[in-house]
């Protein structure tokens, strides 16, 4: 039981050391992740379309 109490106390002490992002930083990071995700989706969609056209070209010849 003593180990559990010690673990909880140390966890609380560590959580006090954490520097949490501000609301503005969180908002900016969220927009960055959404933007990169949309960009990657578009890029992969274009690659998929080009590979589909290429395979259809080779299969019909």
Secondary structure, 3 states (H helix, E strand, C coil): CHHHHHHHHHHHHHHHHCCCCCHHHHHHHHHHHHHHHHHHHHHHHHHHHHHHHHHHHHHHC
